């Protein structure tokens, strides 16, 4: 299993957690938090993909 596959599995698991939190009373705070985490994960994922291209 490649590191990108591992990361994408973690991203999927993370999304499930966030989805649950959206349904709770903290949805406004979590929406903002979720967006910043997603942005970070996308950057990290593209970084990992670029490493695979180089190697």
C-alpha positions, 0 to 999 in steps of 0.5 A: 500500500502506497503512502498516498493510499494510506493518506486517502484512507485517513482522509475518508475516515476523517470525513466520516468523523466530520460528517457526524460532528456536522450533525451535532450542535457544533456544526458551525465551528466544525464547518470552519475547522473542516475546511482548513483541515481539508485544505491541508490534506489536499496540499499534503496529498499533492505533495505525496503524489509529487514525491511518487512522480519524482521517485 
